Amino acid sequence: MATAQPTTAPPPGRDEVEEVLRSVIDPELGADIVSLGMVPSIVVHSNGIVNVEIKLTISGCPMRAEIQKEVKDRVELHPGVSKVKITWGEMNSEERSEVMTKARWSARENAAATEVPANCKVLAIASGKGGVGKSSVTVNLAAAIAATGLTVGVLDADIWGFSVPRLLGISDRLEAHPVTGDDGEPGMPKIFPNERKVGDGLLKVVSTGFMVDEETALMWRGLMLTKAVEQFLRDVRWGELDYLLIDMPPGTGDVQMGLARMLPSTELLVVTTPALAAQKVAQRAADMARRSFLKVLGVIENMSSFTCDHGESYPLFGSGGGAALAEAIGAPLLGQIPLEPTVAAGNDAGNPVAIEGTGAAADMFRSIAQQIITDIAPPSKPNDIDIDMANCSAHLSDGVNEAFVKVSARSKV
């Protein structure tokens, strides 16, 4: 066991030690351990020994060794410190909840600036695996919300598997135009979303599908995927939005982590099917959200059952997956969308069934949209938050930059 090294310099004051500990960042929570409330006690003895109590969110926190090294390395730099002793503790549920709240605020404060209005509700539609109808749910919910008279952005973040353009019947290429700055001078070009009127509302849509042919395979790796999504958030002139619905790629990869970093106020809707196997996979998407300090608003079970012409229902893909997932992650089950041919027909025609369709599936999409608007994520009032627009990012990987340059070039023709 290491012994305290004698020192002739006077020991630091408690406040000095606390200030040093403010430079120790919890790698998982992204904020300093003092501001997070993880350091309930600091005692400095006259012989230079410093006792620091640190409370972790869980006893088996994988970041413990890294935090310990940072604390000792930084505090022991003071000439009056002979030794640092750390006592570890574990937070109770109330303390853990408070820390998570502070971490979320820290993430928002340090988030990169974007063109998404600060008072816009951002909802990410996620799934653990592909094939559960996530994109169909996204466009139908967006259309149902817009039909109430609101302005809804749709960001197709499924870069490889984009399908939103076809599902909404939009094929126009994206265009870029110079935007006048505060000084009245033309600024950097911004990309403008494609638009579609829905009732008294409006959809504003962005997808890589508006930049390449539908049959083109995008062979982009992690960094390029993340940069493309960042570009959509920073350099697309979204304008006024009540909601932004993001069609996430399946799984828990680079795009998900990038969005959590850039839009930390994002809230998650998890889509699954009735199959219990799909539920287990979808649970990972919810786990990713919570590790990124994103709130999970609820679960949507898609393709829940098929009802034939004589009125009997058949659970073609199993049963109970949505309810089981909702219980496992502690979020409400917002609705069960039945398997109906009208949904597929509407998607193929580019006219989501939630707009003017009839039947149980159309009604369920509208019901979930109404729950979002009135209960779980109502739109912000106009003056709730000052809108803060972002500057354009000029640093892109070559592949992404080339795609956006092509958009700008087409707009000048």
C-alpha positions in Angstrom: 0.0 0.0 0.0 1.3 3.4 -1.0 2.1 5.8 1.9 1.7 9.5 2.0 4.7 11.4 0.7 6.0 14.1 3.0 5.6 17.6 1.7 6.8 21.0 3.0 4.3 23.1 0.9 1.0 24.0 2.7 -1.9 21.9 1.7 -4.6 23.3 -0.6 -7.9 24.6 0.6 -11.0 22.6 0.1 -12.3 25.1 -2.5 -9.1 24.7 -4.4 -9.5 20.9 -4.6 -13.1 21.3 -5.6 -12.1 23.7 -8.4 -9.5 21.1 -9.7 -12.2 18.4 -9.6 -14.4 20.5 -11.9 -11.9 19.6 -14.7 -12.6 15.9 -14.2 -15.3 14.9 -16.8 -17.4 11.8 -16.4 -16.8 10.2 -19.8 -20.3 8.7 -19.9 -22.3 11.6 -18.6 -20.3 14.3 -20.4 -20.1 16.8 -17.5 -17.7 17.5 -14.6 -18.2 15.4 -11.5 -18.7 18.4 -9.2 -21.5 20.0 -11.2 -23.1 16.6 -11.5 -23.2 16.3 -7.7 -21.0 13.2 -7.6 -18.6 14.7 -5.0 -20.5 15.1 -1.7 -17.4 15.4 0.5 -13.9 16.8 0.3 -11.6 16.8 3.4 -8.1 18.2 3.4 -5.8 17.3 6.3 -2.9 19.3 7.6 -0.4 16.5 6.5 -1.5 17.0 2.8 -3.8 13.9 2.6 -7.0 14.7 0.7 -10.0 12.5 1.2 -12.5 12.7 -1.6 -15.9 10.9 -1.6 -17.3 10.1 -5.0 -20.7 8.7 -5.6 -21.3 6.7 -8.8 -24.6 6.2 -10.5 -24.1 2.4 -10.2 -21.6 0.5 -8.1 -20.2 -1.3 -11.1 -19.7 1.8 -13.2 -17.2 1.0 -16.0 -15.8 4.5 -15.8 -14.7 4.1 -12.2 -11.0 3.4 -13.0 -10.8 6.3 -15.5 -12.4 8.8 -13.0 -10.1 7.5 -10.3 -7.0 8.1 -12.4 -8.1 11.6 -13.4 -8.9 12.6 -9.9 -5.6 11.4 -8.5 -3.5 12.8 -11.4 -5.0 16.2 -11.2 -5.2 16.7 -7.4 -1.7 15.3 -6.7 -0.2 17.9 -9.0 -0.6 20.4 -6.1 2.7 20.6 -4.2 0.9 20.6 -0.9 -0.9 17.2 -1.6 0.9 14.2 -0.2 -1.8 11.6 -1.1 -5.3 11.4 -2.4 -7.7 8.9 -0.9 -11.0 8.1 -2.7 -14.0 6.7 -1.0 -16.6 5.2 -3.4 -20.3 5.2 -2.9 -23.5 4.5 -4.9 -26.3 7.0 -5.5 -29.9 6.2 -4.5 -32.6 6.5 -7.1 -33.4 10.1 -6.3 -29.8 11.2 -6.6 -29.4 9.2 -9.8 -32.4 11.0 -11.3 -31.0 14.4 -10.3 -27.7 13.5 -11.9 -29.4 12.4 -15.2 -31.3 15.7 -15.3 -28.1 17.7 -14.9 -26.4 15.6 -17.6 -29.2 16.3 -20.0 -29.0 20.0 -19.4 -25.2 19.9 -19.8 -25.7 18.1 -23.1 -28.1 20.7 -24.4 -25.8 23.5 -23.3 -22.8 22.0 -25.1 -24.7 20.8 -28.2 -23.5 21.9 -31.7 -25.6 24.6 -33.2 -28.1 23.6 -35.9 -30.8 25.1 -38.1 -33.5 23.3 -36.2 -35.6 25.9 -34.3 -35.0 25.7 -30.6 -38.7 25.5 -29.9 -39.3 22.6 -32.3 -40.2 19.2 -30.8 -37.8 16.6 -32.2 -39.1 13.1 -32.3 -36.8 10.2 -33.4 -38.6 7.2 -34.7 -36.3 4.2 -33.9 -36.2 0.4 -34.0 -33.8 -2.2 -33.1 -33.9 -3.9 -36.4 -35.1 -3.3 -40.0 -38.4 -4.6 -41.4 -40.7 -3.5 -38.7 -42.3 -0.6 -40.7 -40.4 2.2 -39.0 -40.4 4.5 -42.1 -44.1 3.8 -42.7 -44.9 4.8 -39.1 -42.7 8.0 -39.5 -44.4 9.3 -42.6 -47.9 8.4 -41.5 -47.4 10.1 -38.1 -45.9 13.2 -39.8 -48.8 13.4 -42.2 -51.4 12.9 -39.4 -49.8 15.6 -37.3 -49.5 18.0 -40.2 -53.2 17.4 -41.1 -54.1 19.2 -37.8 -52.6 22.4 -39.2 -49.0 22.1 -37.9 -45.7 22.3 -39.8 -43.8 19.1 -39.6 -40.2 18.4 -40.7 -39.3 14.9 -41.8 -35.6 14.0 -41.8 -34.8 10.7 -43.5 -31.7 9.7 -41.5 -31.7 6.2 -42.8 -29.0 7.1 -45.3 -28.5 3.7 -46.7 -32.1 2.6 -46.8 -33.9 5.8 -47.6 -37.6 5.3 -48.5 -39.3 8.5 -47.4 -39.3 10.2 -50.9 -41.3 7.3 -52.3 -43.6 7.0 -49.3 -44.5 10.6 -49.5 -44.7 10.7 -53.3 -42.0 13.4 -53.6 -39.2 13.2 -56.2 -37.9 16.8 -56.6 -34.2 17.3 -56.2 -33.1 19.5 -53.2 -32.1 23.0 -54.1 -29.7 25.4 -52.4 -30.0 29.2 -52.4 -27.9 31.9 -50.8 -29.4 33.2 -47.6 -29.2 36.9 -46.7 -27.3 37.5 -43.4 -28.1 39.9 -40.6 -25.9 42.5 -42.4 -28.0 42.3 -45.5 -25.3 40.6 -47.5 -25.7 37.2 -49.2 -24.4 34.5 -47.0 -23.5 30.8 -47.5 -26.1 28.8 -49.6 -28.6 26.8 -47.6 -30.5 23.8 -48.7 -34.3 24.1 -48.7 -36.5 21.1 -47.9 -39.1 19.8 -50.3 -42.6 20.6 -49.2 -46.0 19.0 -49.4 -49.2 20.4 -48.2 -51.4 18.2 -46.0 -54.7 19.7 -45.2 -54.1 23.0 -43.4 -50.6 21.9 -42.5 -47.2 21.5 -44.2 -44.6 18.8 -44.5 -40.9 19.8 -45.0 -38.9 16.8 -46.1 -35.2 16.1 -46.5 -33.6 12.8 -47.6 -30.5 11.6 -49.5 -33.1 10.1 -51.8 -33.6 13.7 -53.2 -29.9 13.8 -54.1 -29.2 10.5 -55.8 -31.2 8.1 -58.0 -33.5 5.7 -56.1 -31.5 2.7 -57.3 -28.1 4.1 -56.3 -26.3 2.4 -53.5 -24.7 4.7 -51.0 -21.5 3.0 -49.8 -20.7 5.4 -47.0 -19.0 4.4 -43.8 -19.6 5.6 -40.2 -18.0 9.1 -40.4 -19.6 9.9 -43.7 -23.0 8.9 -42.5 -22.6 11.1 -39.4 -21.4 14.0 -41.4 -24.3 13.7 -43.8 -26.8 13.9 -41.0 -24.9 16.8 -39.4 -25.2 18.6 -42.8 -28.9 18.0 -42.9 -29.2 19.6 -39.4 -26.8 22.5 -40.0 -27.1 23.5 -43.6 -30.8 22.8 -44.3 -33.0 25.9 -43.9 -35.8 24.3 -42.0 -37.5 27.5 -41.2 -40.4 27.4 -38.7 -41.3 23.9 -37.5 -43.6 22.6 -34.8 -42.2 19.1 -35.0 -39.2 17.4 -36.6 -39.7 13.6 -37.1 -36.5 11.7 -37.8 -36.7 8.4 -39.5 -33.7 6.7 -37.8 -31.7 3.9 -39.3 -32.3 0.6 -37.5 -29.9 -0.4 -34.7 -27.7 1.7 -32.4 -24.8 3.0 -34.6 -22.9 6.1 -35.6 -26.0 8.1 -36.8 -27.9 7.5 -33.6 -25.0 8.7 -31.5 -24.4 11.7 -33.7 -28.0 12.8 -33.5 -28.0 12.4 -29.7 -25.0 14.7 -29.5 -26.3 17.4 -31.9 -30.0 17.3 -30.8 -29.9 16.3 -27.1 -33.5 17.4 -26.7 -34.6 14.6 -29.0 -37.3 12.3 -27.7 -37.7 8.7 -28.9 -40.6 6.6 -30.2 -39.7 3.0 -30.5 -41.4 0.9 -33.2 -41.6 -2.9 -32.9 -43.7 -5.8 -34.1 -45.7 -8.2 -31.9 -43.0 -10.8 -32.1 -41.2 -11.2 -28.8 -37.9 -11.6 -30.7 -38.3 -8.2 -32.3 -39.2 -6.8 -28.8 -35.9 -7.9 -27.4 -34.0 -6.2 -30.2 -36.0 -3.0 -29.9 -35.1 -2.9 -26.3 -31.5 -2.1 -27.3 -32.7 1.1 -29.1 -34.4 2.2 -25.9 -31.2 1.4 -23.9 -29.1 3.5 -26.4 -31.5 6.4 -25.9 -31.2 6.3 -22.2 -27.4 6.0 -22.3 -27.5 9.1 -24.4 -29.9 10.9 -21.9 -32.8 10.9 -24.4 -36.3 10.5 -23.2 -38.3 7.5 -24.5 -41.9 8.8 -25.1 -43.5 5.5 -25.9 -43.8 2.3 -27.9 -45.7 1.7 -31.1 -46.5 -1.8 -32.1 -46.8 -2.2 -35.9 -48.4 -5.0 -37.9 -50.2 -6.1 -34.8 -52.8 -8.3 -36.4 -54.6 -9.0 -39.6 -58.4 -8.9 -39.8 -60.0 -10.8 -42.7 -63.2 -9.9 -44.5 -65.4 -12.0 -42.2 -64.1 -10.1 -39.1 -61.8 -12.6 -37.5 -58.3 -11.4 -36.5 -55.1 -13.4 -36.9 -51.8 -12.5 -35.1 -49.6 -13.3 -38.1 -46.4 -12.0 -36.4 -47.1 -13.2 -32.9 -48.6 -11.2 -30.0 -47.5 -9.3 -26.9 -44.3 -7.8 -28.2 -45.4 -4.2 -27.9 -46.8 -4.5 -24.4 -43.7 -6.5 -23.3 -41.4 -3.8 -24.6 -43.4 -1.0 -23.0 -43.3 -2.8 -19.7 -39.6 -3.6 -20.0 -38.5 0.0 -20.7 -41.1 1.7 -18.5 -42.8 3.6 -21.3 -46.5 3.6 -22.5 -47.8 1.6 -25.4 -49.2 4.3 -27.6 -51.0 2.1 -30.0 -51.1 -1.1 -32.0 -51.3 -0.6 -35.8 -53.1 -3.5 -37.6 -51.8 -5.1 -40.7 -53.9 -3.7 -43.5 -53.4 -3.7 -47.3 -54.4 0.0 -47.4 -51.2 0.9 -45.6 -49.0 -0.8 -48.2 -51.1 0.6 -51.0 -50.8 4.1 -49.7 -47.1 3.8 -49.2 -46.6 2.5 -52.8 -48.7 5.4 -54.2 -46.9 8.0 -52.1 -50.1 8.9 -50.3 -49.9 7.8 -46.6 -53.1 6.2 -45.4 -53.2 8.6 -42.4 -54.0 11.6 -44.7 -57.4 10.6 -46.1 -57.5 6.9 -45.7 -60.2 4.9 -43.8 -59.9 1.8 -41.7 -58.4 0.8 -38.3 -54.8 1.5 -39.3 -55.6 5.0 -40.5 -57.6 5.7 -37.3 -54.7 4.3 -35.2 -52.1 6.6 -36.8 -54.4 9.6 -36.2 -55.0 8.5 -32.6 -51.2 8.2 -31.9 -50.6 11.6 -33.5 -53.3 13.1 -31.3 -51.7 11.6 -28.2 -48.4 13.3 -29.3 -50.0 16.7 -29.9 -52.2 16.8 -26.8 -50.4 14.7 -24.2 -46.9 13.2 -24.5 -45.2 15.9 -26.6 -47.4 19.0 -27.3 -45.9 21.7 -29.6 -44.2 24.6 -27.9 -45.9 27.9 -27.7 -44.3 30.5 -30.1 -42.6 32.5 -27.3 -41.5 29.6 -25.1 -37.9 29.6 -26.4 -36.0 32.1 -28.5 -35.1 30.6 -31.8 -31.4 30.2 -32.3 -30.2 29.5 -35.8 -26.8 28.0 -36.5 -23.9 28.9 -38.7 -23.0 26.6 -41.5 -20.4 23.9 -41.1 -17.8 23.9 -43.9 -16.0 20.8 -42.7 -17.3 17.7 -44.5 -15.8 14.4 -45.6 -15.2 14.4 -49.4 -18.0 12.1 -50.3 -20.7 14.0 -48.4 -19.4 17.4 -49.6 -19.5 16.2 -53.2 -23.1 15.3 -52.9 -24.1 18.6 -51.5 -22.0 20.5 -54.1 -24.0 18.7 -56.7 -27.2 20.0 -55.1 -25.9 23.6 -55.2 -24.8 23.2 -58.8 -28.2 22.0 -59.9 -29.9 25.0 -58.3 -27.9 27.4 -60.5 -28.9 25.7 -63.7 
